[in-house]
Amino acid sequence: MNTGAPASSALEGTVALVTGGSKGIGFAIAKALVADGASVVITGRHRRELERAQAELGSSAFAVVADVRNPAEVAAAAREP
């Protein structure tokens, strides 16, 4: 189980926005970023999948429901704390 504590700190203090971060390649990228010390904001269209991914990524991950095909939703995701 991932506690959210990074294994290294190469990216400590950075924040990455990962679209499609709830599964597949996006999730793998988010996981690698967290492991290197980054905080990540993952986006996707399905709340339940995002919640599952956020729980697995740990306290360094934040989930935002957003469809990248909708510019207003992408802008809103970028403004999330």
mmCIF file of the N, C-alpha and C atoms, coordinates in Angstrom:
data_MODEL
# 
_entry.id   MODEL 
# 
loop_
_atom_site.group_PDB 
_atom_site.id 
_atom_site.type_symbol 
_atom_site.label_atom_id 
_atom_site.label_alt_id 
_atom_site.label_comp_id 
_atom_site.label_asym_id 
_atom_site.label_entity_id 
_atom_site.label_seq_id 
_atom_site.pdbx_PDB_ins_code 
_atom_site.Cartn_x 
_atom_site.Cartn_y 
_atom_site.Cartn_z 
_atom_site.occupancy 
_atom_site.B_iso_or_equiv 
_atom_site.pdbx_formal_charge 
_atom_site.auth_seq_id 
_atom_site.auth_comp_id 
_atom_site.auth_asym_id 
_atom_site.auth_atom_id 
_atom_site.pdbx_PDB_model_num 
ATOM 1   N N  . MET A 1 1  ? 0.835   -1.179 0.000   1.00 0.00 ? 1  MET A N  1 
ATOM 2   C CA . MET A 1 1  ? 0.000   0.000  0.000   1.00 0.00 ? 1  MET A CA 1 
ATOM 3   C C  . MET A 1 1  ? 0.879   1.242  0.000   1.00 0.00 ? 1  MET A C  1 
ATOM 4   N N  . ASN A 1 2  ? 0.545   2.187  -0.815  1.00 0.00 ? 2  ASN A N  1 
ATOM 5   C CA . ASN A 1 2  ? 1.290   3.436  -0.908  1.00 0.00 ? 2  ASN A CA 1 
ATOM 6   C C  . ASN A 1 2  ? 0.804   4.398  0.162   1.00 0.00 ? 2  ASN A C  1 
ATOM 7   N N  . THR A 1 3  ? 1.730   4.931  0.940   1.00 0.00 ? 3  THR A N  1 
ATOM 8   C CA . THR A 1 3  ? 1.357   5.875  1.992   1.00 0.00 ? 3  THR A CA 1 
ATOM 9   C C  . THR A 1 3  ? 1.360   7.302  1.494   1.00 0.00 ? 3  THR A C  1 
ATOM 10  N N  . GLY A 1 4  ? 1.762   7.517  0.250   1.00 0.00 ? 4  GLY A N  1 
ATOM 11  C CA . GLY A 1 4  ? 1.843   8.857  -0.291  1.00 0.00 ? 4  GLY A CA 1 
ATOM 12  C C  . GLY A 1 4  ? 3.199   9.492  -0.053  1.00 0.00 ? 4  GLY A C  1 
ATOM 13  N N  . ALA A 1 5  ? 4.047   8.852  0.743   1.00 0.00 ? 5  ALA A N  1 
ATOM 14  C CA . ALA A 1 5  ? 5.384   9.380  1.001   1.00 0.00 ? 5  ALA A CA 1 
ATOM 15  C C  . ALA A 1 5  ? 6.283   9.042  -0.178  1.00 0.00 ? 5  ALA A C  1 
ATOM 16  N N  . PRO A 1 6  ? 6.907   10.042 -0.769  1.00 0.00 ? 6  PRO A N  1 
ATOM 17  C CA . PRO A 1 6  ? 7.734   9.774  -1.938  1.00 0.00 ? 6  PRO A CA 1 
ATOM 18  C C  . PRO A 1 6  ? 8.990   8.989  -1.603  1.00 0.00 ? 6  PRO A C  1 
ATOM 19  N N  . ALA A 1 7  ? 9.397   8.116  -2.538  1.00 0.00 ? 7  ALA A N  1 
ATOM 20  C CA . ALA A 1 7  ? 10.617  7.337  -2.359  1.00 0.00 ? 7  ALA A CA 1 
ATOM 21  C C  . ALA A 1 7  ? 11.847  8.219  -2.566  1.00 0.00 ? 7  ALA A C  1 
ATOM 22  N N  . SER A 1 8  ? 11.726  9.226  -3.401  1.00 0.00 ? 8  SER A N  1 
ATOM 23  C CA . SER A 1 8  ? 12.807  10.182 -3.615  1.00 0.00 ? 8  SER A CA 1 
ATOM 24  C C  . SER A 1 8  ? 12.193  11.570 -3.677  1.00 0.00 ? 8  SER A C  1 
ATOM 25  N N  . SER A 1 9  ? 13.025  12.582 -3.760  1.00 0.00 ? 9  SER A N  1 
ATOM 26  C CA . SER A 1 9  ? 12.475  13.935 -3.745  1.00 0.00 ? 9  SER A CA 1 
ATOM 27  C C  . SER A 1 9  ? 12.907  14.753 -4.958  1.00 0.00 ? 9  SER A C  1 
ATOM 28  N N  . ALA A 1 10 ? 13.189  14.099 -6.074  1.00 0.00 ? 10 ALA A N  1 
ATOM 29  C CA . ALA A 1 10 ? 13.629  14.796 -7.279  1.00 0.00 ? 10 ALA A CA 1 
ATOM 30  C C  . ALA A 1 10 ? 12.630  15.858 -7.728  1.00 0.00 ? 10 ALA A C  1 
ATOM 31  N N  . LEU A 1 11 ? 11.353  15.631 -7.491  1.00 0.00 ? 11 LEU A N  1 
ATOM 32  C CA . LEU A 1 11 ? 10.320  16.577 -7.925  1.00 0.00 ? 11 LEU A CA 1 
ATOM 33  C C  . LEU A 1 11 ? 9.602   17.255 -6.763  1.00 0.00 ? 11 LEU A C  1 
ATOM 34  N N  . GLU A 1 12 ? 10.181  17.178 -5.589  1.00 0.00 ? 12 GLU A N  1 
ATOM 35  C CA . GLU A 1 12 ? 9.561   17.784 -4.412  1.00 0.00 ? 12 GLU A CA 1 
ATOM 36  C C  . GLU A 1 12 ? 9.282   19.266 -4.673  1.00 0.00 ? 12 GLU A C  1 
ATOM 37  N N  . GLY A 1 13 ? 8.081   19.700 -4.310  1.00 0.00 ? 13 GLY A N  1 
ATOM 38  C CA . GLY A 1 13 ? 7.700   21.093 -4.488  1.00 0.00 ? 13 GLY A CA 1 
ATOM 39  C C  . GLY A 1 13 ? 7.066   21.393 -5.832  1.00 0.00 ? 13 GLY A C  1 
ATOM 40  N N  . THR A 1 14 ? 6.965   20.383 -6.691  1.00 0.00 ? 14 THR A N  1 
ATOM 41  C CA . THR A 1 14 ? 6.324   20.595 -7.991  1.00 0.00 ? 14 THR A CA 1 
ATOM 42  C C  . THR A 1 14 ? 4.925   20.003 -7.989  1.00 0.00 ? 14 THR A C  1 
ATOM 43  N N  . VAL A 1 15 ? 4.092   20.532 -8.874  1.00 0.00 ? 15 VAL A N  1 
ATOM 44  C CA . VAL A 1 15 ? 2.733   20.023 -9.039  1.00 0.00 ? 15 VAL A CA 1 
ATOM 45  C C  . VAL A 1 15 ? 2.554   19.683 -10.512 1.00 0.00 ? 15 VAL A C  1 
ATOM 46  N N  . ALA A 1 16 ? 2.065   18.479 -10.772 1.00 0.00 ? 16 ALA A N  1 
ATOM 47  C CA . ALA A 1 16 ? 1.828   18.031 -12.147 1.00 0.00 ? 16 ALA A CA 1 
ATOM 48  C C  . ALA A 1 16 ? 0.339   17.789 -12.355 1.00 0.00 ? 16 ALA A C  1 
ATOM 49  N N  . LEU A 1 17 ? -0.151  18.168 -13.508 1.00 0.00 ? 17 LEU A N  1 
ATOM 50  C CA . LEU A 1 17 ? -1.529  17.895 -13.906 1.00 0.00 ? 17 LEU A CA 1 
ATOM 51  C C  . LEU A 1 17 ? -1.486  16.733 -14.895 1.00 0.00 ? 17 LEU A C  1 
ATOM 52  N N  . VAL A 1 18 ? -2.131  15.615 -14.541 1.00 0.00 ? 18 VAL A N  1 
ATOM 53  C CA . VAL A 1 18 ? -2.122  14.425 -15.384 1.00 0.00 ? 18 VAL A CA 1 
ATOM 54  C C  . VAL A 1 18 ? -3.544  14.143 -15.842 1.00 0.00 ? 18 VAL A C  1 
ATOM 55  N N  . THR A 1 19 ? -3.785  14.336 -17.129 1.00 0.00 ? 19 THR A N  1 
ATOM 56  C CA . THR A 1 19 ? -5.101  14.021 -17.672 1.00 0.00 ? 19 THR A CA 1 
ATOM 57  C C  . THR A 1 19 ? -5.212  12.522 -17.871 1.00 0.00 ? 19 THR A C  1 
ATOM 58  N N  . GLY A 1 20 ? -6.408  11.999 -17.687 1.00 0.00 ? 20 GLY A N  1 
ATOM 59  C CA . GLY A 1 20 ? -6.596  10.559 -17.799 1.00 0.00 ? 20 GLY A CA 1 
ATOM 60  C C  . GLY A 1 20 ? -5.843  9.809  -16.718 1.00 0.00 ? 20 GLY A C  1 
ATOM 61  N N  . GLY A 1 21 ? -5.705  10.434 -15.545 1.00 0.00 ? 21 GLY A N  1 
ATOM 62  C CA . GLY A 1 21 ? -4.879  9.884  -14.487 1.00 0.00 ? 21 GLY A CA 1 
ATOM 63  C C  . GLY A 1 21 ? -5.506  8.810  -13.634 1.00 0.00 ? 21 GLY A C  1 
ATOM 64  N N  . SER A 1 22 ? -6.723  8.391  -13.964 1.00 0.00 ? 22 SER A N  1 
ATOM 65  C CA . SER A 1 22 ? -7.375  7.383  -13.128 1.00 0.00 ? 22 SER A CA 1 
ATOM 66  C C  . SER A 1 22 ? -7.053  5.952  -13.541 1.00 0.00 ? 22 SER A C  1 
ATOM 67  N N  . LYS A 1 23 ? -6.472  5.767  -14.738 1.00 0.00 ? 23 LYS A N  1 
ATOM 68  C CA . LYS A 1 23 ? -6.173  4.404  -15.190 1.00 0.00 ? 23 LYS A CA 1 
ATOM 69  C C  . LYS A 1 23 ? -5.146  4.432  -16.313 1.00 0.00 ? 23 LYS A C  1 
ATOM 70  N N  . GLY A 1 24 ? -4.644  3.283  -16.644 1.00 0.00 ? 24 GLY A N  1 
ATOM 71  C CA . GLY A 1 24 ? -3.751  3.124  -17.780 1.00 0.00 ? 24 GLY A CA 1 
ATOM 72  C C  . GLY A 1 24 ? -2.464  3.926  -17.685 1.00 0.00 ? 24 GLY A C  1 
ATOM 73  N N  . ILE A 1 25 ? -2.048  4.473  -18.824 1.00 0.00 ? 25 ILE A N  1 
ATOM 74  C CA . ILE A 1 25 ? -0.797  5.218  -18.891 1.00 0.00 ? 25 ILE A CA 1 
ATOM 75  C C  . ILE A 1 25 ? -0.830  6.447  -17.996 1.00 0.00 ? 25 ILE A C  1 
ATOM 76  N N  . GLY A 1 26 ? -1.963  7.144  -17.958 1.00 0.00 ? 26 GLY A N  1 
ATOM 77  C CA . GLY A 1 26 ? -2.079  8.334  -17.107 1.00 0.00 ? 26 GLY A CA 1 
ATOM 78  C C  . GLY A 1 26 ? -1.853  8.004  -15.639 1.00 0.00 ? 26 GLY A C  1 
ATOM 79  N N  . PHE A 1 27 ? -2.438  6.892  -15.179 1.00 0.00 ? 27 PHE A N  1 
ATOM 80  C CA . PHE A 1 27 ? -2.253  6.482  -13.791 1.00 0.00 ? 27 PHE A CA 1 
ATOM 81  C C  . PHE A 1 27 ? -0.798  6.115  -13.526 1.00 0.00 ? 27 PHE A C  1 
ATOM 82  N N  . ALA A 1 28 ? -0.174  5.403  -14.466 1.00 0.00 ? 28 ALA A N  1 
ATOM 83  C CA . ALA A 1 28 ? 1.231   5.022  -14.302 1.00 0.00 ? 28 ALA A CA 1 
ATOM 84  C C  . ALA A 1 28 ? 2.126   6.259  -14.225 1.00 0.00 ? 28 ALA A C  1 
ATOM 85  N N  . ILE A 1 29 ? 1.829   7.257  -15.042 1.00 0.00 ? 29 ILE A N  1 
ATOM 86  C CA . ILE A 1 29 ? 2.597   8.505  -14.999 1.00 0.00 ? 29 ILE A CA 1 
ATOM 87  C C  . ILE A 1 29 ? 2.405   9.199  -13.658 1.00 0.00 ? 29 ILE A C  1 
ATOM 88  N N  . ALA A 1 30 ? 1.158   9.286  -13.207 1.00 0.00 ? 30 ALA A N  1 
ATOM 89  C CA . ALA A 1 30 ? 0.878   9.920  -11.915 1.00 0.00 ? 30 ALA A CA 1 
ATOM 90  C C  . ALA A 1 30 ? 1.603   9.196  -10.787 1.00 0.00 ? 30 ALA A C  1 
ATOM 91  N N  . LYS A 1 31 ? 1.610   7.887  -10.829 1.00 0.00 ? 31 LYS A N  1 
ATOM 92  C CA . LYS A 1 31 ? 2.277   7.074  -9.803  1.00 0.00 ? 31 LYS A CA 1 
ATOM 93  C C  . LYS A 1 31 ? 3.779   7.343  -9.793  1.00 0.00 ? 31 LYS A C  1 
ATOM 94  N N  . ALA A 1 32 ? 4.378   7.429  -10.969 1.00 0.00 ? 32 ALA A N  1 
ATOM 95  C CA . ALA A 1 32 ? 5.815   7.712  -11.063 1.00 0.00 ? 32 ALA A CA 1 
ATOM 96  C C  . ALA A 1 32 ? 6.135   9.118  -10.554 1.00 0.00 ? 32 ALA A C  1 
ATOM 97  N N  . LEU A 1 33 ? 5.294   10.075 -10.871 1.00 0.00 ? 33 LEU A N  1 
ATOM 98  C CA . LEU A 1 33 ? 5.514   11.451 -10.401 1.00 0.00 ? 33 LEU A CA 1 
ATOM 99  C C  . LEU A 1 33 ? 5.444   11.534 -8.879  1.00 0.00 ? 33 LEU A C  1 
ATOM 100 N N  . VAL A 1 34 ? 4.451   10.868 -8.293  1.00 0.00 ? 34 VAL A N  1 
ATOM 101 C CA . VAL A 1 34 ? 4.331   10.841 -6.832  1.00 0.00 ? 34 VAL A CA 1 
ATOM 102 C C  . VAL A 1 34 ? 5.561   10.176 -6.221  1.00 0.00 ? 34 VAL A C  1 
ATOM 103 N N  . ALA A 1 35 ? 6.010   9.088  -6.836  1.00 0.00 ? 35 ALA A N  1 
ATOM 104 C CA . ALA A 1 35 ? 7.189   8.383  -6.317  1.00 0.00 ? 35 ALA A CA 1 
ATOM 105 C C  . ALA A 1 35 ? 8.434   9.273  -6.339  1.00 0.00 ? 35 ALA A C  1 
ATOM 106 N N  . ASP A 1 36 ? 8.476   10.217 -7.275  1.00 0.00 ? 36 ASP A N  1 
ATOM 107 C CA . ASP A 1 36 ? 9.607   11.144 -7.362  1.00 0.00 ? 36 ASP A CA 1 
ATOM 108 C C  . ASP A 1 36 ? 9.394   12.418 -6.557  1.00 0.00 ? 36 ASP A C  1 
ATOM 109 N N  . GLY A 1 37 ? 8.309   12.476 -5.781  1.00 0.00 ? 37 GLY A N  1 
ATOM 110 C CA . GLY A 1 37 ? 8.111   13.582 -4.856  1.00 0.00 ? 37 GLY A CA 1 
ATOM 111 C C  . GLY A 1 37 ? 7.140   14.660 -5.284  1.00 0.00 ? 37 GLY A C  1 
ATOM 112 N N  . ALA A 1 38 ? 6.560   14.553 -6.472  1.00 0.00 ? 38 ALA A N  1 
ATOM 113 C CA . ALA A 1 38 ? 5.629   15.579 -6.943  1.00 0.00 ? 38 ALA A CA 1 
ATOM 114 C C  . ALA A 1 38 ? 4.252   15.394 -6.311  1.00 0.00 ? 38 ALA A C  1 
ATOM 115 N N  . SER A 1 39 ? 3.533   16.483 -6.239  1.00 0.00 ? 39 SER A N  1 
ATOM 116 C CA . SER A 1 39 ? 2.098   16.427 -5.975  1.00 0.00 ? 39 SER A CA 1 
ATOM 117 C C  . SER A 1 39 ? 1.444   16.336 -7.340  1.00 0.00 ? 39 SER A C  1 
ATOM 118 N N  . VAL A 1 40 ? 0.373   15.567 -7.458  1.00 0.00 ? 40 VAL A N  1 
ATOM 119 C CA . VAL A 1 40 ? -0.283  15.428 -8.746  1.00 0.00 ? 40 VAL A CA 1 
ATOM 120 C C  . VAL A 1 40 ? -1.769  15.724 -8.647  1.00 0.00 ? 40 VAL A C  1 
ATOM 121 N N  . VAL A 1 41 ? -2.278  16.340 -9.685  1.00 0.00 ? 41 VAL A N  1 
ATOM 122 C CA . VAL A 1 41 ? -3.713  16.520 -9.861  1.00 0.00 ? 41 VAL A CA 1 
ATOM 123 C C  . VAL A 1 41 ? -4.073  15.611 -11.023 1.00 0.00 ? 41 VAL A C  1 
ATOM 124 N N  . ILE A 1 42 ? -4.918  14.630 -10.751 1.00 0.00 ? 42 ILE A N  1 
ATOM 125 C CA . ILE A 1 42 ? -5.346  13.722 -11.808 1.00 0.00 ? 42 ILE A CA 1 
ATOM 126 C C  . ILE A 1 42 ? -6.748  14.108 -12.245 1.00 0.00 ? 42 ILE A C  1 
ATOM 127 N N  . THR A 1 43 ? -6.972  14.044 -13.544 1.00 0.00 ? 43 THR A N  1 
ATOM 128 C CA . THR A 1 43 ? -8.301  14.328 -14.064 1.00 0.00 ? 43 THR A CA 1 
ATOM 129 C C  . THR A 1 43 ? -8.823  13.126 -14.819 1.00 0.00 ? 43 THR A C  1 
ATOM 130 N N  . GLY A 1 44 ? -10.125 13.072 -14.917 1.00 0.00 ? 44 GLY A N  1 
ATOM 131 C CA . GLY A 1 44 ? -10.804 12.020 -15.660 1.00 0.00 ? 44 GLY A CA 1 
ATOM 132 C C  . GLY A 1 44 ? -12.289 12.331 -15.663 1.00 0.00 ? 44 GLY A C  1 
ATOM 133 N N  . ARG A 1 45 ? -13.039 11.537 -16.379 1.00 0.00 ? 45 ARG A N  1 
ATOM 134 C CA . ARG A 1 45 ? -14.475 11.793 -16.502 1.00 0.00 ? 45 ARG A CA 1 
ATOM 135 C C  . ARG A 1 45 ? -15.327 11.060 -15.481 1.00 0.00 ? 45 ARG A C  1 
ATOM 136 N N  . HIS A 1 46 ? -14.742 10.074 -14.777 1.00 0.00 ? 46 HIS A N  1 
ATOM 137 C CA . HIS A 1 46 ? -15.540 9.220  -13.903 1.00 0.00 ? 46 HIS A CA 1 
ATOM 138 C C  . HIS A 1 46 ? -15.067 9.330  -12.447 1.00 0.00 ? 46 HIS A C  1 
ATOM 139 N N  . ARG A 1 47 ? -15.931 9.897  -11.627 1.00 0.00 ? 47 ARG A N  1 
ATOM 140 C CA . ARG A 1 47 ? -15.591 10.175 -10.226 1.00 0.00 ? 47 ARG A CA 1 
ATOM 141 C C  . ARG A 1 47 ? -15.114 8.933  -9.468  1.00 0.00 ? 47 ARG A C  1 
ATOM 142 N N  . ARG A 1 48 ? -15.805 7.822  -9.596  1.00 0.00 ? 48 ARG A N  1 
ATOM 143 C CA . ARG A 1 48 ? -15.424 6.612  -8.836  1.00 0.00 ? 48 ARG A CA 1 
ATOM 144 C C  . ARG A 1 48 ? -14.023 6.138  -9.196  1.00 0.00 ? 48 ARG A C  1 
ATOM 145 N N  . GLU A 1 49 ? -13.695 6.149  -10.489 1.00 0.00 ? 49 GLU A N  1 
ATOM 146 C CA . GLU A 1 49 ? -12.356 5.733  -10.907 1.00 0.00 ? 49 GLU A CA 1 
ATOM 147 C C  . GLU A 1 49 ? -11.299 6.702  -10.373 1.00 0.00 ? 49 GLU A C  1 
ATOM 148 N N  . LEU A 1 50 ? -11.615 7.984  -10.386 1.00 0.00 ? 50 LEU A N  1 
ATOM 149 C CA . LEU A 1 50 ? -10.679 8.982  -9.848  1.00 0.00 ? 50 LEU A CA 1 
ATOM 150 C C  . LEU A 1 50 ? -10.471 8.793  -8.356  1.00 0.00 ? 50 LEU A C  1 
ATOM 151 N N  . GLU A 1 51 ? -11.552 8.535  -7.626  1.00 0.00 ? 51 GLU A N  1 
ATOM 152 C CA . GLU A 1 51 ? -11.448 8.332  -6.179  1.00 0.00 ? 51 GLU A CA 1 
ATOM 153 C C  . GLU A 1 51 ? -10.591 7.112  -5.858  1.00 0.00 ? 51 GLU A C  1 
ATOM 154 N N  . ARG A 1 52 ? -10.753 6.034  -6.633  1.00 0.00 ? 52 ARG A N  1 
ATOM 155 C CA . ARG A 1 52 ? -9.949  4.833  -6.425  1.00 0.00 ? 52 ARG A CA 1 
ATOM 156 C C  . ARG A 1 52 ? -8.474  5.128  -6.688  1.00 0.00 ? 52 ARG A C  1 
ATOM 157 N N  . ALA A 1 53 ? -8.206  5.826  -7.785  1.00 0.00 ? 53 ALA A N  1 
ATOM 158 C CA . ALA A 1 53 ? -6.825  6.157  -8.136  1.00 0.00 ? 53 ALA A CA 1 
ATOM 159 C C  . ALA A 1 53 ? -6.208  7.082  -7.090  1.00 0.00 ? 53 ALA A C  1 
ATOM 160 N N  . GLN A 1 54 ? -6.961  8.069  -6.651  1.00 0.00 ? 54 GLN A N  1 
ATOM 161 C CA . GLN A 1 54 ? -6.460  9.002  -5.631  1.00 0.00 ? 54 GLN A CA 1 
ATOM 162 C C  . GLN A 1 54 ? -6.113  8.254  -4.354  1.00 0.00 ? 54 GLN A C  1 
ATOM 163 N N  . ALA A 1 55 ? -6.961  7.337  -3.941  1.00 0.00 ? 55 ALA A N  1 
ATOM 164 C CA . ALA A 1 55 ? -6.696  6.554  -2.733  1.00 0.00 ? 55 ALA A CA 1 
ATOM 165 C C  . ALA A 1 55 ? -5.415  5.733  -2.881  1.00 0.00 ? 55 ALA A C  1 
ATOM 166 N N  . GLU A 1 56 ? -5.209  5.156  -4.059  1.00 0.00 ? 56 GLU A N  1 
ATOM 167 C CA . GLU A 1 56 ? -4.007  4.352  -4.281  1.00 0.00 ? 56 GLU A CA 1 
ATOM 168 C C  . GLU A 1 56 ? -2.748  5.224  -4.354  1.00 0.00 ? 56 GLU A C  1 
ATOM 169 N N  . LEU A 1 57 ? -2.874  6.417  -4.903  1.00 0.00 ? 57 LEU A N  1 
ATOM 170 C CA . LEU A 1 57 ? -1.710  7.308  -5.029  1.00 0.00 ? 57 LEU A CA 1 
ATOM 171 C C  . LEU A 1 57 ? -1.313  7.938  -3.701  1.00 0.00 ? 57 LEU A C  1 
ATOM 172 N N  . GLY A 1 58 ? -2.257  8.092  -2.794  1.00 0.00 ? 58 GLY A N  1 
ATOM 173 C CA . GLY A 1 58 ? -1.938  8.633  -1.481  1.00 0.00 ? 58 GLY A CA 1 
ATOM 174 C C  . GLY A 1 58 ? -2.184  10.124 -1.350  1.00 0.00 ? 58 GLY A C  1 
ATOM 175 N N  . SER A 1 59 ? -1.662  10.673 -0.286  1.00 0.00 ? 59 SER A N  1 
ATOM 176 C CA . SER A 1 59 ? -1.971  12.055 0.085   1.00 0.00 ? 59 SER A CA 1 
ATOM 177 C C  . SER A 1 59 ? -1.352  13.108 -0.828  1.00 0.00 ? 59 SER A C  1 
ATOM 178 N N  . SER A 1 60 ? -0.488  12.717 -1.733  1.00 0.00 ? 60 SER A N  1 
ATOM 179 C CA . SER A 1 60 ? 0.106   13.669 -2.675  1.00 0.00 ? 60 SER A CA 1 
ATOM 180 C C  . SER A 1 60 ? -0.724  13.820 -3.942  1.00 0.00 ? 60 SER A C  1 
ATOM 181 N N  . ALA A 1 61 ? -1.872  13.147 -4.009  1.00 0.00 ? 61 ALA A N  1 
ATOM 182 C CA . ALA A 1 61 ? -2.713  13.191 -5.208  1.00 0.00 ? 61 ALA A CA 1 
ATOM 183 C C  . ALA A 1 61 ? -4.045  13.863 -4.914  1.00 0.00 ? 61 ALA A C  1 
ATOM 184 N N  . PHE A 1 62 ? -4.510  14.598 -5.886  1.00 0.00 ? 62 PHE A N  1 
ATOM 185 C CA . PHE A 1 62 ? -5.798  15.279 -5.825  1.00 0.00 ? 62 PHE A CA 1 
ATOM 186 C C  . PHE A 1 62 ? -6.546  14.942 -7.106  1.00 0.00 ? 62 PHE A C  1 
ATOM 187 N N  . ALA A 1 63 ? -7.827  14.630 -6.985  1.00 0.00 ? 63 ALA A N  1 
ATOM 188 C CA . ALA A 1 63 ? -8.614  14.218 -8.148  1.00 0.00 ? 63 ALA A CA 1 
ATOM 189 C C  . ALA A 1 63 ? -9.645  15.277 -8.508  1.00 0.00 ? 63 ALA A C  1 
ATOM 190 N N  . VAL A 1 64 ? -9.769  15.539 -9.808  1.00 0.00 ? 64 VAL A N  1 
ATOM 191 C CA . VAL A 1 64 ? -10.736 16.511 -10.312 1.00 0.00 ? 64 VAL A CA 1 
ATOM 192 C C  . VAL A 1 64 ? -11.455 15.887 -11.505 1.00 0.00 ? 64 VAL A C  1 
ATOM 193 N N  . VAL A 1 65 ? -12.780 15.845 -11.429 1.00 0.00 ? 65 VAL A N  1 
ATOM 194 C CA . VAL A 1 65 ? -13.557 15.353 -12.558 1.00 0.00 ? 65 VAL A CA 1 
ATOM 195 C C  . VAL A 1 65 ? -13.517 16.430 -13.639 1.00 0.00 ? 65 VAL A C  1 
ATOM 196 N N  . ALA A 1 66 ? -12.967 16.075 -14.804 1.00 0.00 ? 66 ALA A N  1 
ATOM 197 C CA . ALA A 1 66 ? -12.889 17.012 -15.926 1.00 0.00 ? 66 ALA A CA 1 
ATOM 198 C C  . ALA A 1 66 ? -12.715 16.234 -17.216 1.00 0.00 ? 66 ALA A C  1 
ATOM 199 N N  . ASP A 1 67 ? -13.413 16.677 -18.238 1.00 0.00 ? 67 ASP A N  1 
ATOM 200 C CA . ASP A 1 67 ? -13.308 16.092 -19.572 1.00 0.00 ? 67 ASP A CA 1 
ATOM 201 C C  . ASP A 1 67 ? -12.414 17.018 -20.397 1.00 0.00 ? 67 ASP A C  1 
ATOM 202 N N  . VAL A 1 68 ? -11.275 16.521 -20.852 1.00 0.00 ? 68 VAL A N  1 
ATOM 203 C CA . VAL A 1 68 ? -10.324 17.372 -21.579 1.00 0.00 ? 68 VAL A CA 1 
ATOM 204 C C  . VAL A 1 68 ? -10.877 17.869 -22.913 1.00 0.00 ? 68 VAL A C  1 
ATOM 205 N N  . ARG A 1 69 ? -11.976 17.316 -23.359 1.00 0.00 ? 69 ARG A N  1 
ATOM 206 C CA . ARG A 1 69 ? -12.605 17.815 -24.582 1.00 0.00 ? 69 ARG A CA 1 
ATOM 207 C C  . ARG A 1 69 ? -13.387 19.096 -24.335 1.00 0.00 ? 69 ARG A C  1 
ATOM 208 N N  . ASN A 1 70 ? -13.539 19.459 -23.051 1.00 0.00 ? 70 ASN A N  1 
ATOM 209 C CA . ASN A 1 70 ? -14.296 20.655 -22.688 1.00 0.00 ? 70 ASN A CA 1 
ATOM 210 C C  . ASN A 1 70 ? -13.334 21.695 -22.110 1.00 0.00 ? 70 ASN A C  1 
ATOM 211 N N  . PRO A 1 71 ? -13.009 22.743 -22.854 1.00 0.00 ? 71 PRO A N  1 
ATOM 212 C CA . PRO A 1 71 ? -12.033 23.733 -22.393 1.00 0.00 ? 71 PRO A CA 1 
ATOM 213 C C  . PRO A 1 71 ? -12.381 24.361 -21.038 1.00 0.00 ? 71 PRO A C  1 
ATOM 214 N N  . ALA A 1 72 ? -13.653 24.575 -20.764 1.00 0.00 ? 72 ALA A N  1 
ATOM 215 C CA . ALA A 1 72 ? -14.048 25.167 -19.485 1.00 0.00 ? 72 ALA A CA 1 
ATOM 216 C C  . ALA A 1 72 ? -13.723 24.224 -18.322 1.00 0.00 ? 72 ALA A C  1 
ATOM 217 N N  . GLU A 1 73 ? -13.912 22.938 -18.516 1.00 0.00 ? 73 GLU A N  1 
ATOM 218 C CA . GLU A 1 73 ? -13.591 21.970 -17.458 1.00 0.00 ? 73 GLU A CA 1 
ATOM 219 C C  . GLU A 1 73 ? -12.088 21.878 -17.237 1.00 0.00 ? 73 GLU A C  1 
ATOM 220 N N  . VAL A 1 74 ? -11.301 21.977 -18.292 1.00 0.00 ? 74 VAL A N  1 
ATOM 221 C CA . VAL A 1 74 ? -9.845  21.958 -18.161 1.00 0.00 ? 74 VAL A CA 1 
ATOM 222 C C  . VAL A 1 74 ? -9.374  23.193 -17.402 1.00 0.00 ? 74 VAL A C  1 
ATOM 223 N N  . ALA A 1 75 ? -9.924  24.353 -17.740 1.00 0.00 ? 75 ALA A N  1 
ATOM 224 C CA . ALA A 1 75 ? -9.566  25.594 -17.042 1.00 0.00 ? 75 ALA A CA 1 
ATOM 225 C C  . ALA A 1 75 ? -9.928  25.506 -15.564 1.00 0.00 ? 75 ALA A C  1 
ATOM 226 N N  . ALA A 1 76 ? -11.086 24.936 -15.257 1.00 0.00 ? 76 ALA A N  1 
ATOM 227 C CA . ALA A 1 76 ? -11.505 24.781 -13.868 1.00 0.00 ? 76 ALA A CA 1 
ATOM 228 C C  . ALA A 1 76 ? -10.573 23.825 -13.123 1.00 0.00 ? 76 ALA A C  1 
ATOM 229 N N  . ALA A 1 77 ? -10.141 22.750 -13.776 1.00 0.00 ? 77 ALA A N  1 
ATOM 230 C CA . ALA A 1 77 ? -9.231  21.793 -13.147 1.00 0.00 ? 77 ALA A CA 1 
ATOM 231 C C  . ALA A 1 77 ? -7.898  22.452 -12.819 1.00 0.00 ? 77 ALA A C  1 
ATOM 232 N N  . ALA A 1 78 ? -7.439  23.315 -13.683 1.00 0.00 ? 78 ALA A N  1 
ATOM 233 C CA . ALA A 1 78 ? -6.158  23.996 -13.452 1.00 0.00 ? 78 ALA A CA 1 
ATOM 234 C C  . ALA A 1 78 ? -6.241  24.977 -12.277 1.00 0.00 ? 78 ALA A C  1 
ATOM 235 N N  . ARG A 1 79 ? -7.446  25.440 -11.970 1.00 0.00 ? 79 ARG A N  1 
ATOM 236 C CA . ARG A 1 79 ? -7.618  26.371 -10.857 1.00 0.00 ? 79 ARG A CA 1 
ATOM 237 C C  . ARG A 1 79 ? -7.835  25.671 -9.510  1.00 0.00 ? 79 ARG A C  1 
ATOM 238 N N  . GLU A 1 80 ? -8.090  24.367 -9.526  1.00 0.00 ? 80 GLU A N  1 
ATOM 239 C CA . GLU A 1 80 ? -8.347  23.631 -8.283  1.00 0.00 ? 80 GLU A CA 1 
ATOM 240 C C  . GLU A 1 80 ? -7.141  23.747 -7.347  1.00 0.00 ? 80 GLU A C  1 
ATOM 241 N N  . PRO A 1 81 ? -7.417  23.860 -6.045  1.00 0.00 ? 81 PRO A N  1 
ATOM 242 C CA . PRO A 1 81 ? -6.299  23.933 -5.081  1.00 0.00 ? 81 PRO A CA 1 
ATOM 243 C C  . PRO A 1 81 ? -5.578  22.614 -4.930  1.00 0.00 ? 81 PRO A C  1 
# 
